[in-house]
Amino acid sequence: MDELSSLKDRVCKEIDAARGEFVALSRRIHENPELGLQERQAADWVGVLLKESGFSVERPIAGMETAFRAEVRGAGARPHVALLAEYDALAGLGHACGHNLICMASVGAAVALRRAAPKLPGTLTVLGTPAEETMGGKVVMVEQGAFEGVDAAMMFHPSRNNWWTRGALAAQSLLVKFHGKPAHAAAMPEKGINALNALLLTYHAIDSLRQHVPSDVRIHGIITKGGDAANVVPAYAEGDFLVRAATRKTQAEVMAKVRQCAEGAAAQTGARVEFELGLLYAERYNNQVLADLFAGNMGRLGIEGERPPSEGGVGSSDIGNVSMVCPTIHPYLAIADDISGHTVEFREAAGSPRGYDAMLAAAKGLAMTVLDVLYRPDRVQAMWDEFKGTVPGA
């Protein structure tokens, strides 16, 4: 048996030996959900484990209190692999996207690698990436240079299928704010300017727009403010929209049309409109060379991947921004059958025995793929060659 194969066996045994430890911490995160940029407990807990395992832990980073970098360097700085840990929950639902599993798959892989092979070549980093569900912590971290010098970025995501490569849509939020004029709704309605009417007209215009956009486009939103009292003409109304598309180019084109819908509604009602744009989540580029390494390692565990649908059924994630700056994978492992994410049922699956089994399998797959990157320089070169040939602007 060669050295690499032997190391893979050892790291898998370390993950098996630490099963109780890793599951307990994942369950603790699951039972104590924290929203984006508020994940202080989760960041503390995993930071302690990583520090005890020999990683230097820096926190905060990239201007976010709950973001961290845990790093251990071997014989040289490169190759450099980053395992990404998400730990934010959803408002009102808790860990209904399984970020407790994502976190401990990456952290567990890193800890097991450190225990199995304390003198690895290259650099191994765990990046704690907050607020994926809301403001896009990885977007900020990319902009702040947290991924400079990284040769491979990896994480897994719980799902209802085993997919080693899966795309994601570019996405950006748009807060639309209408300012009108209050008036008594019965005595002097002619003196008022109805901001809620402007927002409702915007909704209707967007519904009409849906007929005339590419099939990959998704536009959805909610009314976050519609007035204060039924007998007062609403002076302020606010809607929160999300515009998605297969590429940033199409997303920008559709976003411009959505803004025109709101501007037209403002012109019709006399209200004043202002916009607040969120961070842009880029589309995702899966590095096939890196994905093939992961697929081979999952095959060692007897776990096979499925062919993902050619279109539809995808959301958005800030790891798309990471995939624009270095070779990246974001494979999925099933934790339940026919259950959608962001539901109570998925939250329960993320705290189930099957969920923890998938988490540990993902930890093994990630850890073995880290070893491939660190010990196979030809694959690192192939990853970068593919990256430069497929990612726009690379």
SVG drawing of the C-alpha trace seen along z (x, -y; Angstrom):
<svg xmlns="http://www.w3.org/2000/svg" viewBox="-64 -67 73 69">
<polyline fill="none" stroke="black" stroke-width="0.4" points="0.0,0.0 1.5,-3.4 1.9,-6.3 -1.1,-8.2 -3.5,-5.3 -2.2,-4.5 -2.8,-8.1 -6.3,-8.0 -7.1,-4.9 -5.6,-6.4 -7.6,-9.7 -10.8,-7.7 -10.1,-5.7 -9.5,-8.9 -12.9,-10.2 -14.6,-6.9 -12.8,-7.2 -14.0,-10.7 -17.6,-10.1 -19.0,-10.8 -17.0,-14.0 -17.9,-15.3 -21.6,-14.4 -21.9,-15.9 -20.6,-19.3 -22.8,-19.2 -25.8,-18.5 -24.9,-21.3 -24.8,-23.7 -28.1,-22.3 -29.7,-22.8 -28.4,-26.4 -29.1,-28.1 -27.7,-31.5 -28.4,-33.9 -25.8,-35.3 -23.1,-37.4 -24.4,-36.3 -22.8,-32.8 -20.6,-33.6 -21.2,-30.3 -20.6,-28.1 -17.4,-30.0 -16.2,-29.7 -16.9,-26.0 -15.2,-25.0 -12.4,-27.5 -11.6,-25.7 -11.5,-22.3 -9.3,-23.5 -6.9,-25.2 -6.7,-22.1 -5.8,-20.2 -2.8,-22.3 -4.3,-25.0 -3.5,-28.6 -6.8,-30.4 -7.3,-34.0 -10.6,-35.7 -12.1,-38.0 -11.1,-38.3 -12.5,-40.2 -14.2,-42.6 -16.7,-40.1 -16.7,-39.1 -17.8,-35.5 -15.4,-34.8 -12.2,-33.0 -9.1,-31.4 -7.6,-28.3 -4.3,-27.3 -1.5,-24.8 1.5,-24.9 3.7,-22.0 6.9,-21.9 5.8,-24.8 3.1,-27.3 1.8,-25.5 -0.3,-23.6 -2.8,-25.4 -6.2,-23.8 -9.1,-25.6 -12.0,-23.7 -15.0,-26.0 -17.3,-25.9 -20.7,-27.5 -22.7,-27.7 -25.5,-30.2 -29.1,-29.3 -32.4,-30.4 -34.7,-32.9 -37.7,-31.1 -36.5,-27.7 -33.1,-27.1 -30.7,-24.7 -33.1,-23.9 -30.3,-24.1 -28.0,-21.8 -25.2,-24.2 -24.4,-22.3 -23.5,-19.3 -21.5,-21.5 -19.5,-23.0 -18.5,-19.7 -17.8,-17.9 -15.1,-20.5 -13.9,-20.9 -13.9,-17.1 -11.9,-16.5 -9.3,-19.1 -9.0,-17.8 -8.7,-14.2 -6.0,-15.1 -4.1,-16.8 -4.3,-13.8 -3.6,-11.3 -0.7,-13.1 0.7,-16.0 3.5,-16.8 1.5,-17.3 3.1,-19.1 1.6,-22.5 -1.0,-24.5 -4.3,-23.4 -6.8,-26.1 -10.3,-26.0 -12.2,-29.2 -15.2,-30.0 -17.6,-31.7 -20.6,-33.4 -23.9,-34.6 -24.2,-32.5 -28.0,-32.7 -28.2,-36.5 -25.5,-38.9 -23.0,-36.5 -19.9,-36.2 -17.8,-34.6 -18.4,-37.5 -16.8,-39.8 -14.0,-37.3 -13.2,-37.1 -13.1,-40.8 -10.9,-41.1 -8.4,-38.6 -9.1,-35.7 -8.7,-33.2 -5.4,-34.6 -2.9,-31.8 -5.5,-29.0 -5.2,-26.2 -8.4,-24.4 -11.5,-25.4 -14.0,-22.7 -17.1,-22.1 -20.1,-19.7 -23.8,-20.5 -26.6,-18.2 -29.3,-17.4 -31.8,-14.8 -29.3,-13.5 -25.6,-12.6 -24.3,-15.1 -20.6,-15.7 -21.1,-18.7 -24.1,-21.0 -24.4,-24.5 -26.0,-27.5 -27.6,-30.8 -26.1,-34.2 -28.3,-36.2 -28.7,-39.7 -31.2,-41.2 -32.9,-44.5 -34.7,-46.4 -37.3,-48.7 -38.4,-51.7 -41.3,-53.9 -41.9,-57.2 -45.4,-58.7 -47.4,-61.2 -49.7,-60.5 -53.3,-61.7 -56.6,-60.8 -57.8,-57.9 -61.5,-58.9 -61.6,-62.7 -58.9,-63.9 -57.5,-60.9 -56.7,-63.3 -54.0,-64.9 -52.1,-61.6 -49.6,-59.7 -50.0,-55.9 -46.6,-54.3 -48.2,-50.8 -50.0,-51.3 -46.6,-51.9 -45.3,-48.7 -48.3,-46.7 -47.9,-48.0 -44.3,-46.9 -45.4,-43.4 -47.9,-43.3 -45.2,-44.7 -42.8,-42.0 -45.4,-39.3 -45.9,-40.6 -42.1,-40.6 -41.8,-36.9 -43.3,-36.0 -40.4,-37.7 -37.2,-36.5 -35.1,-33.4 -36.2,-30.2 -33.3,-30.2 -34.4,-33.5 -36.1,-33.6 -37.6,-36.7 -39.3,-36.6 -40.0,-39.0 -42.0,-39.9 -43.6,-43.1 -41.7,-44.1 -43.6,-47.3 -47.0,-48.2 -48.3,-51.0 -49.2,-51.6 -53.0,-51.9 -55.9,-51.2 -57.3,-54.7 -54.0,-56.5 -52.7,-56.6 -49.4,-54.6 -46.5,-57.1 -43.9,-54.4 -43.8,-50.9 -40.9,-48.5 -40.4,-45.3 -37.5,-42.9 -36.8,-41.2 -34.3,-38.6 -33.3,-38.3 -31.5,-35.2 -30.2,-34.0 -27.7,-31.5 -25.0,-34.1 -24.2,-37.5 -24.6,-39.1 -28.2,-37.9 -28.9,-38.7 -27.7,-42.3 -30.0,-42.6 -33.0,-41.4 -32.2,-43.4 -32.3,-46.6 -35.8,-45.6 -37.0,-45.0 -35.8,-48.5 -37.7,-49.9 -40.8,-48.2 -40.4,-50.1 -39.6,-53.4 -42.7,-53.1 -44.8,-52.5 -43.3,-55.5 -44.1,-57.6 -47.7,-56.4 -48.4,-57.1 -46.2,-60.1 -44.2,-58.3 -40.5,-58.5 -38.5,-55.3 -35.0,-54.4 -33.1,-51.2 -30.7,-49.3 -28.7,-46.6 -27.3,-43.6 -24.0,-41.8 -23.9,-39.8 -23.7,-36.0 -21.9,-34.8 -22.8,-31.7 -20.8,-28.6 -18.0,-27.0 -17.3,-23.4 -13.7,-22.4 -14.1,-19.0 -10.6,-17.8 -11.1,-18.4 -14.6,-16.9 -13.2,-13.8 -10.8,-13.4 -13.7,-13.7 -15.8,-11.3 -13.0,-8.7 -12.6,-9.1 -16.3,-8.7 -16.1,-5.5 -13.5,-4.2 -16.3,-4.5 -18.8,-2.7 -20.8,-5.9 -21.7,-6.7 -22.9,-10.0 -25.9,-10.7 -26.2,-12.7 -27.8,-16.1 -30.6,-17.5 -29.5,-19.4 -31.5,-22.5 -33.7,-23.8 -33.8,-22.9 -30.9,-25.0 -30.5,-28.0 -27.7,-30.3 -24.7,-30.4 -21.8,-32.7 -19.4,-29.9 -19.9,-30.9 -17.8,-34.0 -15.0,-31.6 -15.2,-29.6 -14.3,-32.7 -10.9,-33.0 -9.7,-29.4 -10.6,-25.8 -13.7,-25.0 -16.1,-22.1 -19.4,-22.0 -20.6,-18.4 -24.0,-17.3 -24.8,-14.2 -28.3,-13.0 -29.6,-13.2 -33.3,-12.6 -35.5,-11.6 -37.8,-14.0 -37.5,-16.8 -36.8,-20.4 -34.2,-22.5 -35.4,-25.4 -38.2,-23.4 -39.0,-22.0 -38.6,-18.5 -35.1,-19.3 -34.1,-20.8 -35.1,-17.5 -33.1,-15.6 -30.1,-17.7 -30.2,-16.5 -30.9,-12.8 -28.7,-9.7 -28.8,-9.7 -27.7,-13.3 -24.7,-12.6 -23.8,-9.6 -23.7,-11.8 -21.7,-14.4 -19.0,-11.9 -18.9,-10.4 -18.4,-13.9 -15.6,-14.6 -13.8,-11.5 -14.3,-12.5 -13.1,-16.0 -10.1,-14.8 -9.0,-12.3 -9.3,-14.9 -7.2,-17.3 -4.5,-14.6 -4.8,-14.2 -4.2,-17.9 -1.3,-18.0 0.5,-14.9 -0.3,-15.0 1.2,-18.2 0.1,-17.0 -3.5,-17.3 -3.0,-20.8 -1.6,-21.9 -4.5,-20.3 -7.0,-22.0 -5.5,-25.4 -5.3,-24.7 -9.0,-23.9 -9.8,-26.9 -8.0,-29.3 -9.8,-27.8 -13.3,-27.9 -13.8,-30.7 -14.5,-34.1 -11.7,-36.6 -9.4,-33.9"/>
</svg>
